[in-house]
Amino acid sequence: MKLTDTIYIAGHRGLAGSAIWRHFEKAGYTNLVGLRSDELDLTDRQATMSRIREVSPEVVIDAAAKVGGIHANNTYPADFLSQNLQIQVNLMDAAHAAGVDRLLFLGSSCIYPKFAPQPIPESALLTGPLEETNDAYGIAKISGILQVQAMRRQHGHRWISAMPTNLYGPNDNYHPENSHVLAALIRKFHEAKTEGADTVTIWGSGRPLREFLHVDDLASAVEFLLLNYDDPQTINIGSGHEVSIQQLAHTIAEVVGFRGDLVNDETKPDGTPRKMLDSSRLHSLGWTTAWSLREGIADAYEWFLANESSVRSV
Ligand SMILES: NC(=O)c1ccc[n+]([C@@H]2O[C@H](COP(=O)([O-])OP(=O)(O)OC[C@H]3O[C@@H](n4cnc5c(N)ncnc54)[C@H](OP(=O)(O)O)[C@@H]3O)[C@@H](O)[C@H]2O)c1
């Protein structure tokens, strides 16, 4: 991948895609292409085939997807399956037809079985049933990994796939129901502080352990992989650090400046006790994170404050 290559970043306005755009721009890549979904709907096969041929990129980064929290995934599984399959099949077929040499497909940790060993190694893929609440999304993403592998085998493309852990940072979704836990807690503590509330309630015991990655670290990993990784096996992108939900809540409360008490509502479910990716393959190639969780949360909160009136609400 060269600085002058035409690089099409699909989903360049989303959480992951916008960070990748910022990172590549800062790193000196001069021919970035981004198309909003209202300019190119990737579920429209004909439009995708002809537009990608026109753009004729050397590199494609697929950060476009229909994404949502547990509630949305559980309520609209048919939409998540159908739209994600269409987006990635159309984009990869169009990239093949346009002779794209390097492509990176982004998935997520929900591709791994519900009872995978922790931390989850890449070898856990397809070794057991998925978590039911987002199995439709997970199956679509697994198909994407297999499509990358099939394209490599059949056509010799140097395409790769990568599976990031939980992401957060600028452009995150702060919707009360559709957001992920870190963004949801930032919003909750901010509102409690603004309203002068004495307590904030945390769902469950606070004991489950989770891993988080600032999106700028994801973006640097994406560049690193496109420069250094060429293997059919998917590769995990994680920070290698885990934190309990309780520790996370305390850190967010401190960053936001909420001085009240945290109360645990133990009638609410905890979810899986531990979920963390084994990212030792990536780390052994020489890539490391730049952001600590605390600094990352401070950055995310700064962005939230600057964009409070326009944060995503879908
Ligand atoms: N968020 C996380 O914690 C996380 C963790 C691991 C992996 N990932 C993966 O990272 C990828 C991106 O996720 P994200 O969190 O960045 O999602 P996001 O913020 O919702 O962004 C998704 C982007 O996809 C674009 N898109 C959706 N449908 C499209 C369509 N039909 N045609 C063209 N573009 C379309 C949207 O474009 P417009 O804005 O132009 O409509 C949007 O910018 C996904 O594959 C996801 O699985 C995310």
PDBQT file of the ligand as one rigid body, heavy atoms in Angstrom, charges set to zero:
ROOT
HETATM    1  N1  LIG A 401     -18.602  -0.428  17.288  1.00  0.00    +0.000 N 
HETATM    2  C1  LIG A 401     -17.911  -1.441  17.775  1.00  0.00    +0.000 C 
HETATM    3  O1  LIG A 401     -17.727  -1.567  19.002  1.00  0.00    +0.000 OA
HETATM    4  C2  LIG A 401     -17.320  -2.460  16.852  1.00  0.00    +0.000 A 
HETATM    5  C3  LIG A 401     -16.576  -3.477  17.438  1.00  0.00    +0.000 A 
HETATM    6  C4  LIG A 401     -16.007  -4.426  16.636  1.00  0.00    +0.000 A 
HETATM    7  C5  LIG A 401     -16.191  -4.361  15.274  1.00  0.00    +0.000 A 
HETATM    8  N2  LIG A 401     -16.913  -3.378  14.705  1.00  0.00    +0.000 N 
HETATM    9  C6  LIG A 401     -17.096  -3.434  13.250  1.00  0.00    +0.000 C 
HETATM   10  O2  LIG A 401     -16.690  -2.265  12.596  1.00  0.00    +0.000 OA
HETATM   11  C7  LIG A 401     -17.504  -2.062  11.447  1.00  0.00    +0.000 C 
HETATM   12  C8  LIG A 401     -18.078  -0.661  11.483  1.00  0.00    +0.000 C 
HETATM   13  O3  LIG A 401     -18.800  -0.510  12.695  1.00  0.00    +0.000 OA
HETATM   14  P1  LIG A 401     -19.097   0.931  13.337  1.00  0.00    +0.000 P 
HETATM   15  O4  LIG A 401     -19.270   0.730  14.780  1.00  0.00    +0.000 OA
HETATM   16  O5  LIG A 401     -18.141   1.919  12.810  1.00  0.00    +0.000 OA
HETATM   17  O6  LIG A 401     -20.546   1.199  12.705  1.00  0.00    +0.000 OA
HETATM   18  P2  LIG A 401     -21.268   2.592  12.410  1.00  0.00    +0.000 P 
HETATM   19  O7  LIG A 401     -20.674   3.657  13.258  1.00  0.00    +0.000 OA
HETATM   20  O8  LIG A 401     -22.720   2.333  12.505  1.00  0.00    +0.000 OA
HETATM   21  O9  LIG A 401     -20.882   2.890  10.901  1.00  0.00    +0.000 OA
HETATM   22  C9  LIG A 401     -21.319   2.056   9.887  1.00  0.00    +0.000 C 
HETATM   23  C10 LIG A 401     -21.183   2.772   8.573  1.00  0.00    +0.000 C 
HETATM   24  O10 LIG A 401     -21.656   1.887   7.562  1.00  0.00    +0.000 OA
HETATM   25  C11 LIG A 401     -22.275   2.656   6.572  1.00  0.00    +0.000 C 
HETATM   26  N3  LIG A 401     -23.361   1.879   5.953  1.00  0.00    +0.000 N 
HETATM   27  C12 LIG A 401     -24.352   1.183   6.573  1.00  0.00    +0.000 A 
HETATM   28  N4  LIG A 401     -25.202   0.673   5.648  1.00  0.00    +0.000 NA
HETATM   29  C13 LIG A 401     -24.718   1.051   4.422  1.00  0.00    +0.000 A 
HETATM   30  C14 LIG A 401     -25.156   0.851   3.100  1.00  0.00    +0.000 A 
HETATM   31  N5  LIG A 401     -26.258   0.135   2.811  1.00  0.00    +0.000 N 
HETATM   32  N6  LIG A 401     -24.433   1.398   2.083  1.00  0.00    +0.000 NA
HETATM   33  C15 LIG A 401     -23.314   2.135   2.356  1.00  0.00    +0.000 A 
HETATM   34  N7  LIG A 401     -22.846   2.352   3.604  1.00  0.00    +0.000 NA
HETATM   35  C16 LIG A 401     -23.553   1.820   4.621  1.00  0.00    +0.000 A 
HETATM   36  C17 LIG A 401     -22.858   3.875   7.221  1.00  0.00    +0.000 C 
HETATM   37  O11 LIG A 401     -22.725   4.929   6.285  1.00  0.00    +0.000 OA
HETATM   38  P3  LIG A 401     -23.528   6.346   6.356  1.00  0.00    +0.000 P 
HETATM   39  O12 LIG A 401     -23.095   6.991   7.622  1.00  0.00    +0.000 OA
HETATM   40  O13 LIG A 401     -23.071   7.081   5.155  1.00  0.00    +0.000 OA
HETATM   41  O14 LIG A 401     -24.996   6.006   6.340  1.00  0.00    +0.000 OA
HETATM   42  C18 LIG A 401     -21.981   4.048   8.463  1.00  0.00    +0.000 C 
HETATM   43  O15 LIG A 401     -21.096   5.128   8.320  1.00  0.00    +0.000 OA
HETATM   44  C19 LIG A 401     -18.576  -3.161  11.456  1.00  0.00    +0.000 C 
HETATM   45  O16 LIG A 401     -18.198  -4.200  10.604  1.00  0.00    +0.000 OA
HETATM   46  C20 LIG A 401     -18.541  -3.652  12.889  1.00  0.00    +0.000 C 
HETATM   47  O17 LIG A 401     -18.883  -5.013  12.990  1.00  0.00    +0.000 OA
HETATM   48  C21 LIG A 401     -17.484  -2.417  15.460  1.00  0.00    +0.000 A 
ENDROOT
TORSDOF 0
